[in-house]
Amino acid sequence: MVSGIADFDEALRLRPDDAAACYNGGYAMARVGRNDGAVDDLRTGLELAQEGGGKALVAEIQELMQELREKQVTRRPLAARTFPGALRFMPYHGGHAA
């Protein structure tokens, strides 16, 4: 999972306005207990998704943030693409990940 975080960090460096990448980075950090970093990425992703009208992604991010508050991270990550060295994730198509 740590190499996956590095891959999402690189994706965000290349595409800082990608709300799904922010969600994925936040999810990956939450899974390894880096909740502060997770919340930072999720807040950024939430702002971007709200600006872009991504209602389904907004809901996903809000749910994950609530789970973090409750310390129960159970959702699967969303991704627009798989990055080399990262865990294989399902692509985001709106709604909940499968």
C-alpha positions in Angstrom: 0.0 0.0 0.0 2.9 2.4 0.7 4.1 2.2 -2.9 0.5 2.9 -3.9 0.6 6.1 -1.9 3.7 7.2 -3.7 2.0 6.5 -7.0 -1.1 8.6 -6.0 1.3 11.4 -4.8 2.9 11.4 -8.2 -0.5 11.4 -9.9 -1.5 14.4 -7.8 1.7 16.1 -8.7 1.0 15.7 -12.4 -2.8 16.4 -12.1 -3.5 18.4 -9.0 -7.1 19.1 -10.1 -8.1 15.4 -10.2 -10.7 14.9 -7.5 -10.7 11.1 -8.0 -6.9 11.0 -7.5 -7.3 13.0 -4.3 -9.9 10.5 -3.1 -7.7 7.6 -4.0 -4.7 9.1 -2.2 -6.7 9.8 0.8 -8.1 6.3 0.9 -4.7 4.8 0.6 -3.3 6.9 3.4 -6.3 6.1 5.6 -5.7 2.4 5.1 -2.2 2.6 6.5 -3.2 4.9 9.4 -2.0 8.2 8.0 -5.3 9.9 8.8 -4.0 13.5 8.8 -2.7 13.2 5.2 -5.9 11.3 4.3 -8.1 14.1 5.5 -6.0 16.7 3.6 -6.3 14.8 0.3 -10.0 14.2 0.9 -10.8 17.8 1.7 -9.0 18.8 -1.5 -10.9 16.1 -3.5 -14.2 17.2 -2.0 -13.6 20.9 -3.0 -12.7 19.8 -6.5 -15.6 17.4 -6.9 -18.0 20.1 -5.6 -16.6 22.6 -8.1 -16.8 20.1 -10.9 -20.4 19.0 -10.2 -19.3 15.4 -9.3 -22.2 14.6 -7.0 -21.5 10.8 -6.7 -17.8 11.5 -5.9 -18.8 14.2 -3.4 -21.0 11.6 -1.7 -18.2 9.0 -1.7 -15.7 11.4 -0.2 -18.1 12.6 2.4 -18.8 9.0 3.4 -15.1 8.2 3.7 -14.5 11.3 5.8 -17.3 10.2 8.1 -15.7 6.7 8.4 -12.4 8.3 9.2 -14.1 10.3 12.0 -15.5 7.1 13.3 -12.1 5.3 12.7 -13.8 2.6 10.5 -12.3 2.8 7.0 -14.0 0.1 5.0 -14.6 1.6 1.5 -12.8 0.5 -1.6 -10.8 3.1 -3.5 -11.9 4.7 -6.7 -9.4 5.3 -9.6 -9.5 6.8 -13.0 -6.5 4.6 -13.9 -4.0 2.2 -12.4 -0.5 3.5 -11.8 2.6 1.3 -12.1 3.5 -0.3 -8.8 0.1 0.6 -7.2 -2.5 -1.9 -6.1 -5.0 -2.6 -8.8 -8.2 -0.5 -8.3 -11.6 -0.5 -9.9 -12.1 2.6 -12.2 -14.5 5.3 -10.9 -17.7 5.4 -13.0 -19.9 7.2 -10.5 -21.8 5.9 -7.5 -20.2 3.3 -5.2 -17.1 1.3 -6.2 -17.8 -2.4 -6.9 
